[in-house]
């Protein structure tokens, strides 16, 4: 192993130095500081790209000081290099956007300082190579984000959202510290790489318990069902905070699973829990998202669904696809939040179209049959070139095709124009080809550095069938919904779904109870 020091390890120091400079001018229009903040974010991105080049030329590197449970280690490998470039790029875009968005705010300089400090913590997190660094960076990310969520601290909504976030996030931190202690007891090392290697030979009892705790940590960090409510209320923070949260920080739970993939995959119970919890969260978030009228709230529910789908990928052992999901979701969601205002104005300026072509039951049946046949045909073509896929990968592709079938159903409706039919057919073909193509690409880039997909046994097959049936039924119900949307029962169901089945209200009540208890 080479002895070079990765450049990206200096990026958090650069960002923290720039953040400290905010204490000089924390108020309105702090001189040249916004430009200085953007320059620091751009420098962090440059250091991340330089370290990626170092990795390609010199190989991976672990920089460590200390020993025992107090080991401090940073890693540069395929996973951390990908995440540092991603976080650096999204962070630079968000900081650049904030220069205009926050111009003239009462605490403009303070905002830039908090944003850079939080970005530094995220960069430290994705480079973590030991248990102490992993836990400490998670705590630092939570502390920074909570301050950002309280940027408009006089608003009751902001206070409520920050309180919910603190309960969920720091609750996950407590579980993470407990899991780290159990891993140290079980393996006698705090090095994440050494833990992953030792896990291949089997897990002691303490490690099994640690994996259970880690799965709970991932669920809390990704706003999974049923403690997802806080992420739908962060609109009280400035838009750059929402962009950074939804594009980077919310992926931390998925990164935790990928970083400890060898350990998690050694526990069949942990993998099964990820499949069930991730699948339920994905379905719940997607259904609720369709009932939202506000663009940014719909994007928040979309994030809930996407994070659930990412946990599902982890539970199926499709680690390269889960990492690809993080990259794609981060880029898409950052753009979606930063461009939401312009998108709403653009849609509002368009002349309203005519009646929508509603597909009947026969059109829906034909669309699903055609989508599945198309998917099988594309899968067969890829298998001819040696791209053999596991049962888990094929099942995941089928779930994606269920979503595409909804689009095909619109094109097969009796009132659908020929152009719509052509476009939906091309969209379904493109989705099938893209899935297998991106699967090949992600496998080639990250596959050698992550565990192979486990062979599907009875438990895995049962979970795969359950996932296919669940997603298939929801997709069919979504396609048929316009036919019975005006029924009184459907109207009532829509109200309940629009409120997230009132699970967030339960958390509100709990928070109120805690406050009342403290007051008494």
C-alpha positions as CSV (number, residue, x, y, z in Angstrom):
1,X,0.0,0.0,0.0
2,X,1.3,3.5,-0.9
3,X,2.3,6.0,1.7
4,X,0.9,9.2,0.1
5,X,-1.5,11.5,2.0
6,X,-4.8,12.0,0.0
7,X,-5.4,15.6,-0.8
8,X,-9.1,15.3,0.2
9,X,-8.2,14.8,3.8
10,X,-7.3,18.5,4.0
11,X,-10.7,19.5,2.6
12,X,-12.5,19.5,6.0
13,X,-9.7,21.7,7.4
14,X,-10.1,24.2,4.6
15,X,-13.8,24.4,5.0
16,X,-13.6,24.7,8.8
17,X,-11.1,27.6,8.5
18,X,-13.4,29.4,6.1
19,X,-16.3,28.7,8.5
20,X,-14.4,30.2,11.4
21,X,-13.9,33.3,9.4
22,X,-17.7,33.8,9.5
23,X,-17.4,34.7,13.2
24,X,-15.8,38.0,12.1
25,X,-18.8,39.1,10.0
26,X,-21.8,36.9,10.9
27,X,-24.3,39.6,9.9
28,X,-25.8,41.1,6.7
29,X,-23.7,41.4,3.6
30,X,-20.4,40.4,5.2
31,X,-18.1,41.9,2.6
32,X,-16.3,39.4,0.4
33,X,-17.1,36.5,2.7
34,X,-19.8,34.9,0.4
35,X,-17.2,34.8,-2.4
36,X,-14.6,33.4,0.0
37,X,-17.1,30.7,1.1
38,X,-17.7,29.7,-2.5
39,X,-13.9,29.6,-3.1
40,X,-13.5,27.3,-0.1
41,X,-16.2,24.9,-1.3
42,X,-14.6,24.9,-4.8
43,X,-11.2,24.2,-3.2
44,X,-12.8,21.2,-1.3
45,X,-14.2,19.9,-4.6
46,X,-10.8,20.3,-6.3
47,X,-9.1,18.4,-3.5
48,X,-11.7,15.6,-3.8
49,X,-11.0,15.3,-7.6
50,X,-7.3,15.3,-7.0
51,X,-7.6,12.5,-4.5
52,X,-9.7,10.5,-7.1
53,X,-6.7,10.9,-9.4
54,X,-4.4,9.7,-6.6
55,X,-6.6,6.7,-6.1
56,X,-6.5,5.8,-9.8
57,X,-2.7,6.2,-10.0
58,X,-1.4,5.1,-6.6
59,X,-4.2,2.9,-5.2
60,X,-6.2,3.1,-1.9
61,X,-4.8,4.5,1.3
62,X,-5.7,4.4,5.0
63,X,-4.3,7.2,7.1
64,X,-4.4,6.3,10.8
65,X,-3.2,7.7,14.2
66,X,-3.7,6.2,17.6
67,X,-4.6,2.7,18.5
68,X,-7.2,0.6,20.2
69,X,-10.7,1.9,20.5
70,X,-9.4,5.5,20.1
71,X,-8.0,4.7,16.6
72,X,-8.5,7.7,14.2
73,X,-8.5,6.6,10.6
74,X,-9.5,8.1,7.2
75,X,-9.9,5.9,4.1
76,X,-9.4,6.6,0.4
77,X,-10.9,3.9,-1.7
78,X,-13.5,3.6,-4.5
79,X,-16.4,4.2,-2.1
80,X,-15.0,7.2,-0.3
81,X,-13.5,8.8,-3.4
82,X,-16.9,8.6,-5.1
83,X,-18.7,10.1,-2.1
84,X,-16.1,12.9,-1.6
85,X,-16.4,14.0,-5.2
86,X,-20.2,13.9,-5.0
87,X,-20.4,15.8,-1.7
88,X,-17.8,18.3,-2.8
89,X,-19.7,19.0,-6.1
90,X,-23.1,19.3,-4.5
91,X,-21.7,21.4,-1.7
92,X,-20.1,23.8,-4.1
93,X,-23.3,24.2,-6.1
94,X,-25.3,24.8,-3.0
95,X,-22.9,27.3,-1.5
96,X,-22.7,29.1,-4.8
97,X,-26.5,29.2,-5.0
98,X,-26.7,30.5,-1.4
99,X,-24.6,33.6,-2.3
100,X,-27.6,35.0,-4.2
101,X,-30.4,33.4,-2.2
102,X,-29.1,34.7,1.2
103,X,-28.0,38.1,0.0
104,X,-29.1,40.7,2.5
105,X,-30.3,38.3,5.2
106,X,-29.8,39.5,8.8
107,X,-27.5,36.6,9.6
108,X,-26.0,36.0,6.1
109,X,-22.4,35.5,7.3
110,X,-23.5,33.1,10.0
111,X,-25.4,31.0,7.5
112,X,-22.3,30.6,5.3
113,X,-20.3,29.6,8.2
114,X,-22.8,26.9,9.4
115,X,-23.1,25.6,5.9
116,X,-19.4,25.2,5.4
117,X,-18.9,23.6,8.8
118,X,-21.7,21.1,8.1
119,X,-20.2,20.3,4.7
120,X,-16.8,19.7,6.4
121,X,-18.5,17.2,8.7
122,X,-20.1,15.3,5.8
123,X,-16.7,15.1,4.0
124,X,-15.2,13.7,7.2
125,X,-18.0,11.2,7.5
126,X,-17.6,9.8,4.0
127,X,-13.8,9.3,4.6
128,X,-14.2,7.6,8.0
129,X,-12.1,4.5,8.4
130,X,-12.6,3.8,12.1
131,X,-15.4,3.6,14.6
132,X,-14.5,6.8,16.5
133,X,-14.3,8.9,13.3
134,X,-17.6,7.4,12.0
135,X,-19.5,8.2,15.2
136,X,-18.0,11.6,15.8
137,X,-18.7,12.8,12.2
138,X,-22.3,11.6,12.4
139,X,-22.7,13.6,15.6
140,X,-21.0,16.7,14.0
141,X,-23.3,16.5,10.9
142,X,-26.4,16.4,13.1
143,X,-25.2,19.3,15.2
144,X,-24.5,21.5,12.1
145,X,-27.8,20.6,10.4
146,X,-29.8,21.3,13.5
147,X,-28.4,24.8,13.7
148,X,-29.2,25.3,10.0
149,X,-32.8,24.1,10.5
150,X,-33.0,26.7,13.3
151,X,-31.7,29.5,11.1
152,X,-35.2,31.2,11.3
153,X,-35.4,30.2,15.0
154,X,-38.3,32.6,15.7
155,X,-40.6,30.4,13.7
156,X,-42.6,27.8,15.6
157,X,-42.5,25.5,12.5
158,X,-38.7,25.6,12.4
159,X,-38.5,24.9,16.1
160,X,-40.7,21.8,15.7
161,X,-38.8,20.5,12.7
162,X,-35.5,21.0,14.4
163,X,-36.7,19.2,17.5
164,X,-38.0,16.2,15.6
165,X,-34.8,16.0,13.6
166,X,-32.7,16.1,16.9
167,X,-34.8,13.4,18.5
168,X,-34.4,11.1,15.4
169,X,-30.9,11.9,14.4
170,X,-29.3,11.9,17.8
171,X,-31.2,8.9,18.8
172,X,-29.5,7.2,15.9
173,X,-26.1,8.5,17.2
174,X,-26.7,6.8,20.6
175,X,-27.4,3.5,18.8
176,X,-24.4,4.0,16.7
177,X,-22.1,4.5,19.7
178,X,-23.6,1.3,21.3
179,X,-23.0,-0.6,18.1
180,X,-19.4,0.7,17.9
181,X,-18.8,-0.5,21.4
182,X,-20.2,-4.0,20.6
183,X,-18.1,-4.2,17.5
184,X,-15.0,-3.4,19.5
185,X,-15.9,-6.1,22.0
186,X,-16.6,-8.7,19.2
187,X,-13.6,-8.0,17.0
188,X,-11.1,-6.3,19.1
189,X,-10.4,-3.6,16.5
190,X,-11.9,-0.2,15.6
191,X,-10.7,-0.3,12.0
192,X,-13.6,-0.5,9.7
193,X,-11.6,-2.5,7.0
194,X,-10.4,-5.0,9.6
195,X,-14.0,-5.4,10.9
196,X,-15.3,-6.1,7.4
197,X,-12.5,-8.7,6.8
198,X,-13.1,-10.5,10.1
199,X,-16.9,-10.5,9.5
200,X,-16.4,-12.8,6.5
201,X,-15.5,-15.6,8.9
202,X,-18.7,-15.2,10.9
203,X,-20.1,-12.9,13.5
204,X,-20.0,-13.3,17.3
205,X,-23.1,-12.6,19.3
206,X,-22.1,-9.0,20.1
207,X,-21.6,-8.3,16.4
208,X,-25.1,-9.7,15.6
209,X,-26.6,-7.3,18.1
210,X,-24.4,-4.5,16.6
211,X,-25.8,-5.2,13.1
212,X,-29.3,-4.9,14.4
213,X,-28.5,-1.6,16.0
214,X,-26.8,-0.4,12.8
215,X,-29.9,-1.2,10.7
216,X,-31.9,0.9,13.1
217,X,-29.3,3.7,12.8
218,X,-29.6,3.6,9.0
219,X,-33.4,3.7,9.2
220,X,-33.3,6.7,11.5
221,X,-30.7,8.6,9.4
222,X,-32.7,8.0,6.2
223,X,-36.1,9.2,7.6
224,X,-37.6,5.7,7.2
225,X,-41.1,4.8,8.2
226,X,-42.5,5.5,10.8
227,X,-40.1,8.3,12.0
228,X,-40.0,10.1,8.7
229,X,-42.1,13.1,9.6
230,X,-39.3,15.6,10.3
231,X,-38.0,15.5,6.8
232,X,-41.3,16.8,5.4
233,X,-41.1,19.9,7.6
234,X,-37.6,21.2,6.8
235,X,-39.0,23.7,4.3
236,X,-38.9,26.3,7.1
237,X,-35.1,26.3,6.6
238,X,-33.6,28.2,3.6
239,X,-33.8,26.3,0.3
240,X,-30.0,25.7,0.2
241,X,-30.4,23.7,3.5
242,X,-33.1,21.6,1.9
243,X,-30.9,21.0,-1.1
244,X,-27.9,19.9,1.0
245,X,-30.0,17.8,3.3
246,X,-32.0,15.9,0.6
247,X,-29.0,15.7,-1.7
248,X,-26.3,14.6,0.7
249,X,-27.0,14.3,4.4
250,X,-30.1,12.1,4.1
251,X,-27.9,9.5,2.2
252,X,-25.7,9.0,5.3
253,X,-27.7,6.0,6.5
254,X,-27.2,4.3,3.1
255,X,-23.5,5.2,3.1
256,X,-23.2,3.6,6.6
257,X,-24.6,0.3,5.2
258,X,-22.3,0.4,2.2
259,X,-19.2,1.2,4.3
260,X,-20.0,-1.8,6.5
261,X,-21.3,-4.0,3.7
262,X,-19.3,-7.1,4.6
263,X,-20.5,-6.9,8.2
264,X,-24.1,-6.3,7.4
265,X,-24.2,-9.0,4.7
266,X,-22.9,-11.5,7.2
267,X,-26.3,-11.1,9.1
268,X,-29.2,-12.6,7.3
269,X,-31.6,-11.1,9.8
270,X,-30.1,-7.6,9.2
271,X,-30.4,-8.0,5.4
272,X,-34.1,-9.2,5.8
273,X,-34.9,-6.2,8.0
274,X,-33.5,-3.8,5.4
275,X,-35.6,-5.4,2.7
276,X,-38.8,-5.2,4.7
277,X,-38.3,-1.7,6.2
278,X,-36.9,-0.3,3.0
279,X,-39.7,-1.7,0.8
280,X,-42.4,-0.5,3.2
281,X,-40.9,3.0,3.3
282,X,-40.5,3.1,-0.5
283,X,-44.1,2.2,-1.0
284,X,-45.5,4.5,1.7
285,X,-43.5,7.5,0.6
286,X,-44.4,7.0,-3.1
287,X,-48.1,6.8,-2.4
288,X,-48.2,9.8,-0.1
289,X,-46.1,11.8,-2.6
290,X,-48.8,11.5,-5.2
291,X,-51.3,13.3,-2.9
292,X,-49.2,16.4,-2.3
293,X,-50.0,19.7,-3.9
294,X,-46.9,21.7,-2.8
295,X,-43.8,21.1,-5.0
296,X,-41.2,21.0,-2.2
297,X,-43.4,18.9,0.1
298,X,-43.8,16.4,-2.8
299,X,-40.0,16.4,-3.2
300,X,-39.6,15.6,0.5
301,X,-41.9,12.6,0.3
302,X,-40.1,11.6,-2.9
303,X,-36.9,11.5,-0.8
304,X,-38.6,9.3,1.8
305,X,-39.5,6.9,-0.9
306,X,-36.1,7.0,-2.6
307,X,-34.3,6.3,0.7
308,X,-36.5,3.4,1.4
309,X,-35.7,2.0,-2.1
310,X,-32.0,2.5,-1.4
311,X,-32.3,0.5,1.8
312,X,-34.1,-2.2,-0.1
313,X,-31.2,-2.4,-2.5
314,X,-28.8,-2.8,0.4
315,X,-31.0,-5.6,1.8
316,X,-30.9,-7.4,-1.5
317,X,-27.1,-7.2,-1.5
318,X,-27.0,-5.0,-4.6
319,X,-24.3,-2.7,-3.1
320,X,-23.0,-1.1,-6.3
321,X,-26.6,-0.2,-7.3
322,X,-27.2,1.3,-3.9
323,X,-24.1,3.5,-4.3
324,X,-25.2,4.4,-7.8
325,X,-28.6,5.3,-6.3
326,X,-27.0,7.7,-3.8
327,X,-25.1,9.4,-6.6
328,X,-28.1,9.8,-8.9
329,X,-30.5,10.8,-6.2
330,X,-28.1,13.4,-4.8
331,X,-27.6,15.1,-8.2
332,X,-31.3,15.0,-9.1
333,X,-32.6,16.1,-5.8
334,X,-30.2,19.0,-5.4
335,X,-31.2,20.3,-8.8
336,X,-34.9,19.7,-8.1
337,X,-34.8,21.8,-4.9
338,X,-32.7,24.6,-6.3
339,X,-34.9,24.8,-9.4
340,X,-38.3,24.2,-7.8
341,X,-39.3,27.9,-7.8
342,X,-38.5,28.3,-11.5
343,X,-40.2,25.1,-12.4
344,X,-43.5,26.1,-10.7
345,X,-43.5,29.4,-12.5
346,X,-42.8,27.7,-15.8
347,X,-45.6,25.2,-15.4
348,X,-48.0,27.9,-14.3
349,X,-47.2,29.9,-17.4
350,X,-48.2,27.0,-19.7
351,X,-51.7,27.0,-21.1
352,X,-53.7,24.2,-19.4
353,X,-54.0,21.1,-21.6
354,X,-57.2,19.4,-22.5
355,X,-58.7,16.3,-20.9
356,X,-56.3,13.6,-19.7
357,X,-56.4,10.2,-21.3
358,X,-57.5,7.8,-18.6
359,X,-56.6,4.2,-19.2
360,X,-59.2,1.5,-18.6
361,X,-58.7,-1.8,-16.9
362,X,-57.9,-3.5,-20.3
363,X,-55.3,-0.9,-21.1
364,X,-53.7,-1.3,-17.7
365,X,-53.5,-5.1,-18.2
366,X,-51.9,-4.7,-21.6
367,X,-49.4,-2.1,-20.4
368,X,-48.1,-4.3,-17.6
369,X,-47.9,-7.3,-19.9
370,X,-46.0,-5.4,-22.5
371,X,-43.7,-3.8,-20.0
372,X,-42.8,-7.2,-18.5
373,X,-42.3,-8.8,-21.9
374,X,-40.1,-5.9,-22.9
375,X,-38.1,-6.2,-19.7
376,X,-37.5,-9.9,-20.3
377,X,-36.4,-9.3,-23.9
378,X,-33.9,-6.7,-22.8
379,X,-32.6,-9.0,-20.0
380,X,-32.2,-11.8,-22.5
381,X,-30.2,-9.6,-24.8
382,X,-27.9,-8.5,-22.0
383,X,-27.4,-12.1,-20.9
384,X,-26.2,-13.0,-24.5
385,X,-23.2,-10.6,-23.9
386,X,-22.3,-12.3,-20.6
387,X,-24.2,-9.9,-18.3
388,X,-25.7,-12.6,-16.1
389,X,-27.8,-11.2,-13.3
390,X,-28.7,-12.5,-9.9
391,X,-32.3,-13.1,-8.8
392,X,-32.1,-10.0,-6.6
393,X,-31.0,-7.8,-9.5
394,X,-33.7,-9.2,-11.8
395,X,-36.4,-8.7,-9.1
396,X,-35.3,-5.1,-8.6
397,X,-35.5,-4.5,-12.4
398,X,-39.0,-5.9,-12.4
399,X,-40.0,-3.5,-9.6
400,X,-38.7,-0.6,-11.8
401,X,-40.7,-1.9,-14.7
402,X,-43.9,-1.8,-12.7
403,X,-43.3,1.9,-12.4
404,X,-42.7,2.3,-16.1
405,X,-45.9,0.3,-16.9
406,X,-47.9,3.2,-15.4
407,X,-46.5,5.4,-18.2
408,X,-47.3,2.8,-20.8
409,X,-50.8,2.6,-19.6
410,X,-51.3,6.3,-20.3
411,X,-50.2,5.7,-23.9
412,X,-52.5,2.7,-24.4
413,X,-55.6,4.6,-23.2
414,X,-58.4,4.8,-25.8
415,X,-58.2,8.6,-25.9
416,X,-54.4,8.8,-26.0
417,X,-52.9,10.4,-29.1
418,X,-50.5,8.4,-31.2
419,X,-47.6,10.6,-30.2
420,X,-48.2,9.8,-26.5
421,X,-48.3,6.1,-27.3
422,X,-45.0,6.4,-29.1
423,X,-43.3,8.4,-26.3
424,X,-44.4,6.0,-23.5
425,X,-43.2,3.0,-25.5
426,X,-39.8,4.6,-26.0
427,X,-39.7,5.5,-22.3
428,X,-40.3,2.0,-21.3
429,X,-37.6,0.7,-23.7
430,X,-35.1,3.3,-22.4
431,X,-35.8,2.5,-18.8
432,X,-35.2,-1.3,-19.3
433,X,-32.0,-0.7,-21.3
434,X,-30.8,2.0,-18.8
435,X,-31.3,-0.3,-15.8
436,X,-29.1,-3.1,-17.2
437,X,-26.6,-0.7,-18.6
438,X,-26.2,1.2,-15.4
439,X,-26.0,-2.1,-13.5
440,X,-23.1,-3.1,-15.7
441,X,-21.4,0.3,-15.2
442,X,-21.8,0.3,-11.4
443,X,-20.6,-3.3,-11.1
444,X,-17.5,-2.5,-13.1
445,X,-16.7,0.6,-11.0
446,X,-17.6,-0.5,-7.5
447,X,-18.2,-4.2,-7.8
448,X,-14.6,-5.3,-7.1
449,X,-14.6,-3.2,-3.9
450,X,-17.9,-4.4,-2.4
451,X,-19.3,-7.8,-1.4
452,X,-20.8,-10.0,-4.2
453,X,-24.5,-10.5,-4.2
454,X,-25.4,-13.4,-1.9
455,X,-27.0,-16.5,-3.3
456,X,-30.7,-16.4,-2.9
457,X,-31.9,-19.0,-0.3
458,X,-35.4,-19.6,1.0
459,X,-35.5,-16.4,3.1
460,X,-34.3,-14.3,0.2
461,X,-36.7,-15.8,-2.3
462,X,-39.6,-15.2,0.2
463,X,-38.6,-11.6,0.5
464,X,-38.2,-11.2,-3.3
465,X,-41.7,-12.6,-3.9
466,X,-43.2,-10.4,-1.2
467,X,-41.5,-7.3,-2.7
468,X,-42.7,-8.1,-6.2
469,X,-46.3,-8.7,-5.1
470,X,-46.3,-5.5,-3.0
471,X,-44.9,-3.2,-5.6
472,X,-46.9,-4.8,-8.4
473,X,-50.2,-4.3,-6.5
474,X,-49.4,-0.7,-5.7
475,X,-48.5,0.0,-9.3
476,X,-51.7,-1.5,-10.6
477,X,-53.7,0.5,-8.0
478,X,-51.9,3.7,-9.0
479,X,-52.7,3.1,-12.7
480,X,-56.4,2.3,-12.0
481,X,-56.8,5.2,-9.5
482,X,-58.3,7.7,-12.0
483,X,-61.2,5.3,-12.7
484,X,-62.4,5.6,-9.1
485,X,-60.8,8.8,-7.9
486,X,-64.2,10.6,-7.6
487,X,-65.7,8.0,-5.3
488,X,-66.4,9.3,-1.8
489,X,-64.2,6.6,-0.3
490,X,-61.3,7.5,-2.6
491,X,-61.6,11.1,-1.6
492,X,-61.4,10.2,2.1
493,X,-58.5,7.9,1.5
494,X,-56.7,10.8,-0.4
495,X,-57.1,13.1,2.6
496,X,-55.7,10.4,5.0
497,X,-52.7,9.8,2.7
498,X,-52.1,13.5,2.1
499,X,-51.6,13.7,5.9
500,X,-49.2,10.7,5.9
501,X,-51.8,8.6,7.8
502,X,-51.2,11.1,10.7
503,X,-48.0,9.4,11.9
504,X,-46.3,12.8,12.0
505,X,-49.1,14.0,14.3
506,X,-48.2,11.2,16.7
507,X,-44.6,12.4,16.8
508,X,-45.9,16.0,17.4
509,X,-47.9,14.7,20.4
510,X,-44.9,12.9,21.8
511,X,-42.7,16.1,21.5
512,X,-45.4,18.1,23.3
513,X,-45.6,15.5,26.0
514,X,-41.8,15.7,26.5
515,X,-42.0,19.5,26.8
516,X,-44.8,19.3,29.2
517,X,-43.0,16.8,31.4
518,X,-39.9,19.0,31.4
519,X,-41.9,22.0,32.4
520,X,-43.5,20.2,35.3
